[in-house]
């Protein structure tokens, strides 16, 4: 699923939690790091690093509601790309498995899910996946 992206405009179906005032984003691959992306806001200097779950956490398979898939306009033959937010701090890198971003690469539409329950941690150590 990891195909390099030079600059893909993305539109969220609903604002991301904590970034309600931001609407225009672009996604680009990080050169030399397969499966790593930068999500950048157009109107303000906000950048999040995202990892392709298929590359960094291949066993991660969060439930994606049918309504979310419909809102992203998937065609029958298309598969969603699941991205997870990276959080780096000195000594460790964690990923947010509780709130994956589901992307339709052909349309640039995406949504951030907030999963219920305790099955998916907010801060999972990247090297443990």
N, C-alpha and C positions, 0 to 999 in steps of 0.2 A: 504494500500500500504506500510505502514511503517513496514518493516521487518528488524530486527537488522542486521548490516553488520560488520563483524569482520575486514575485510581488502579486499576491492574490487579494483583492479587496474582499472583505468579509462583512456580512451583516448579521447581527444577532436577532433572533426572533423575539427576544425580550432582553432588556438590559442585564448585563452581568451584575451579580450582587457585589456591591461596593463600588461599582463603576456606572451607576445609573445615568450620569450626565454625559457619558461617552457613547457615541453612536457609530462613528466611522473608524474602521480598523483595517489593517492590512496584515497579511501573514506572509512570512518569507522564511525560507530554509536558512539555517545557520551553516555557512560554508565549512566543509570538512567534518561535519557532525551529522551523520545519517540519522534521520528521525527526530532531529531537534529543530524547533522553529521559534521565531520571534513573532509575537503578536503585538503590533504597535498601533497606538491610537493616532489618528491624523491631527486632531486639534490640540493635543497636549502631550508633553513628553512622558508618556506611560508606555512601558514595555514589559510584557510578560513572556517568560520562556515556557514553551509547551513541548512535550515529548509525545511522539506517536506511541500509543499504548502497544500496538502490534510489535514495535521494535524493542521498547524498554520494559514492558510488562505483558509478555505474550499470553499469560494465563488470565489476565484481567478481562472479564467479560461482564460489564455492568448491564443491568436490564435497561433497555431503551424503550420507553412507552411508545405505543403505536401513534399516539397523537403527536409526539415529538417528531417522529419520522415523517408523518404526513405534513407537518408544518415546514419541514426542510425540503419538500418537493422531490423526494427520491423517486426515480424511475425504477421499474421492476428489476433491472439488471444491476443497479447501483448499490454499493455497500457504503455504510457510513464510515468515516474515519473518526476514531476516538482519540482525543488528545487529552493529556493530563498536565496540569500546571505544576511546574518545578519551583521549588523554594530552596535557594542555596544559602547556607550559613557556614561560618567557619567550622570545618570538621565534618560537615554532613550535607547531603542533598536529599530533600524529601520531595514526595509527590502527593498531590491531593487526589485521592481515589474516591472521595465522597462527592466531588463536583466535577465530573468530566465534561469536556466540551465535545459535542458531536457535530461533525462538519460534513456538509455535502460539497465536495470539491468542485463538482461541475457547475454549481450555482453560486458558490461562495456563501450560502446561508448556513448558519450554525446556531447552536443553542447550548447553554450551560445547564446541565442537569444538577439538581441537588438531591442526592439519594438519601432515602430514609434508612434507619437501622444502624447497626454497629458492624456490619460486614465490611464496610469500606472506610478505612481511616482517613482522617484529614491530613495527617502527616505520616506517610509510610516511607521508611528509609529506601532510597532508590536502589542501593546495592543489595537489598534483601529480596527484591522482586525477581 
